[in-house]
């Protein structure tokens, strides 16, 4: 946008003063290119951060892109995955609907907290599922759930470390289930107990990322869990130093705030392996499998469209230099 001259600024101010109130409001809204973020609210700043990233187009020598995505020896049609949601009971079979949509799109499916039977119902849909286990206060329950997830046919296993503490410094309690913090030694024991790739969700620091790497973790999810801690940085803001510390040695996924193929593109271009979409899809679960799958396909098509316009023909050719950081 071209800078306004001093006289034009003065003229604009005079015109605004003369305009009716409704017109002034519309003008103000049009000038608000990026919605103001709310101090302390990670969700709003995550949206602001995504929208502050611009991209350059590269049409010459580009071609029709492929969004094929490989993970742990299997190939999927998209790097846009479902997120690890829990307790989708509206409708009653919401968790299975959510999983079936991922299956229809040949996408990786994640599942959050839930009982054994619920996981088995999800696996029965055929969705390649990563089960996320909470940091239970009793490690025996963690080991039991790891064993059950393996037996049920999960694709990989994860742990949600950011549910260790509550907002007042005590241990968290989730749906009546007591939690605790996990140590480096705990994490190593969980990785050792799993014959499947083990992933840690809730990483936003180089410190935690390095510990995960040293523990033998196969991947991490950059996530602030929907802003559980005020002033948490956007997951994408945490990416660059984590890539420098562990990039190439484990898979790096991103959660929180992804609502479009453009969001997915920005994260992938900057170095994540795949992204998860959760709250954006939740309202569609009530409308059934096809409603969720339709939106997932649309986001993948959006991603392909941006790839074509930036000269990226496959995910392994993503180039971070296409992204320009501009804080308005």
N, C-alpha and C positions, 0 to 999 in steps of 0.2 A: 504494500500500500504506500503510495507516494506521500511524503511529508507535506503537511499544509503550511502555507506561508503565514506570516504573522497577520497580514490583513485578512486572509481568508478565515483564520481562526476567529478574529474579531467579528467578521460578518456572520459566521456560523452561530456565535454566541447571541448576537442580536436577533437573528432569525428564530433561534430557539426561544428567546424571551418573548417574542411576538406570537409564537405558535400556541394553539390550544393545548391544554394539559395532556390530552390523550395522544396527540401527535408527538409531543416532547417525549412521552414514555416510549413510543414506538421507535423514535430516533435513538434514544438511549439504549434500548434493547438491541437495535441493529449494530450499534457501535461496540456492544459487549461481546466481542468475538469469542472469548473463552469465559464461561460462567465463573463468577467469583467463587473462590474456594472458602470453605468455612474453617476458621482457625481451629486446630486440634482434631479435625475430622479427617482421618486417613482416606475414607472413601471419596470425599469431594476432591482432596488433593491428588489422589490417584487418577481421577478423571481429568483434572487440570493438567497433570503431567503428561498423560497420553496425548491430550489435545495440543500441547506445546511442541510436540515433535512433528516436524514438517518433512516432506520428502521431495526429491528431485525426480523427474521423469527421464527415462532412457529408452527411447523407442527403436533406434537404429540397431539392427542385428538381434532384436528380441524375437521371441517365438511363442507359440502356445505353451503355457506352463503346465507342469505336473505338480499336484499337491500331495503326491504319494509320500508316506511317512513311515520310516522303519524304526521299530523299538523292540529291543530284546529279542531279535531274530524273527519278528513278524512284521508284515507290511499292512499298513492302513491307508485309507483313501484321503485322510486329512490329519493335519497336526492340531486341529481344534478338537479337544477332548471335553467330555463332561467333567464337572467338578465333583468333589466328594461331598455330596449332600446327604442329609440324614432325615429320617422321619417324614417322608413324603406320604402322608396318609390321607390326602384329599386329591384325588379319589383314594380309596382304600389300597389299591394296588399301584400307587404312585411310583414307588421305587422300581417296580418291574417295568412300568411304562417308560420311565426315564432310561432304564437300561436297554429296553427294546429299541428305543430311538437311536441310541449309540450303535447298536447292532445293525440297524437299517442303514446307517451312514458309514458302516465299517470304520468306526472311530473307537478309540480307547475310552473305556468307561471307568469312572472312579466311584467308589461307594464309601460313605462315611459310617457313622455310628449306626448299629442295628443288631438285631438278634441273629443267631445262627440260621434260623429258618428263613429269615428275610434275605440273607446272603445267598442261601441255596436257591431261592426263587429268582434272584437276580442272575445267578450263574446259569440257571435253566433257560434264560432267554437267548443264550448263546453269546452275550456280550463279553468281550475280553476285558475282564474286570480287575482293577487294582483295589484291594480292600485296605482302607485306612483304619488302623487300630488306635484307640485313645491311650494315653499314658496312665493306665490303671495303677492305683496305689499298690495293688498286689501284682507283682511281676508274674506270679503263677497264672494269672488271668491273661496276661499278655501272651505268654507262651502257649496257653490253651487256644487262644484265638489265632495265633500264627499256625498252629497245627490244624485247626479247623479250616482256615482259609486255604491252606495247601490241599487238604483233602477234598474241599468243595470244588476245586478247579480254578482258583484265581490265577490271574496272569502275573501279578506281582503283589507285594505287600508293602504297606506304608505305615508310618506312625505320625500322629498329629501332635507335635511337641508343644505347640502354643496353647494347649489346654491344660498345662501343668498347674498354673496359678490363677487365682481369681483376682479381682481388681483391688483387693485390700491387702494383698501380700500373703494370703493363706493359700493352701492347696485348693484347687478347683473341685467342684462337684458338678457333674454334667448329667442331667436327667436322673438325679439321685445316685449316680455312680461316682465314688471318690477317686480322685486323681492324685498324682504327685509329679515332681520333677524327675526326669531321667538323667542318669549320669553317663559319662563316656563309657564306663565299663558296662552299664546296663545296655547301652546301644550296641556295643560289640557283641554282647550275648544274644541280643535279638537277631542281629545279622547272622550270627553263627547258627542260630536255631532254624533259620529259614533257608529252604532249598530254592526259594524264588528270589528274584531281585528285591532288595529292601530299599524303600524310599522314605526320606524324612520330609515332612510337610511343616511349613512354618519357619523357614530360614530367611533371615533378613540381614545377616552379618557374615563377614569373612570368618570371624571366630567360630561360629556354629558350622559354617560350610567346611572349614578345615577339619574340625572334629568329626564331621560326618564322613569326610573322605578317609581320614585315618582309621575310622571304625569299619571301613569296608562297604559303606553305603553305595548303592548303585545309582542313586539320583536324589536330587533335592527339589522341593517345590518352594519357590520364592512366594511368600504369602503373608499378609497381615490379618488373615482370617476375618475379613469384613470389618477391619478397624477395631479389633479387640482392645488394643492399647492406643490411647490418644497420642497423636503426633508421630505415629509409626510412619516411616518413609514408604513411598510407593514401591511395590516390589520391583518394578522396572528400574527405579533409581538405584536399587541395591545391586543390580546385575553386573555392572562393569568391574568393580573391585573383586566380586566373587569369581567372575570369569578369569581375571588375572591370577587369582589364587588357585583355582581348581579346574579351570576350563579345559575341556578335552579329557578329563579323568573321570568324570561322572556326568550323567544326564542332568540338565537343568530345565525345570518346568516353571511356568508362571501362572499364578492364580490371582484373582481379585481384579474386578473392573473391566474385564474383556467383554465387549458387547457387539463387536463387529469384526469383519475380516480385516479391516484397516488396523484395528487394535492388534489383532493377531500378527499382521504383517510387521508392524513396528517392533513388537517383541522378538519375533523370529529374526528380523534383520539385525537386531542388536545382539543376538547370540543365544536366545533360549532355544531349546529343542522342540517344545510344544507348549500350548497354552490350554487352560481349562476354563470353561464357562459354566456358571452355576445359577446365580440369582437371576440372570437374564433369561434363563430357560424355565425357571420354576413356575411362573404363571401359566405356561403353555402345557404343563403336565395335565392340568384339568381338562384340556381339549384332546388329549390322547396322543398316541405314538406319532402319528403323522404330523401333528402340529409341531412337536419338538423336533422331529427329524427334518421338517421343512425349513425351520429356522437354522438348524445346523448346516444343512446343505447350502442355504443362502449365504451364511457367513463364509463357508468354504469357497463359494463362487466369488464373493467379494474379495477374498484373499487372492484368488487366481487372477482377478481383474487387476489388482495392484501389482502383482508379480509381473504380469504382461507389460504393464506401463512403465516398469522400472528395469526391464531387461533381465529378469530373474526367471529362468526356465525350470528350475527345480529347487527344492529346499536346501540342498547342499551348496547352492550357488548364491545364497543370501549374502548381501554386502552391506555392512554397517555404514559405509560412506554415503549411502543414499539418504540417510537420515540427517536432518539438521535440527539442532536444538534451539528453539527460539522462545524465550520467556517474554510474553507480551506485557 
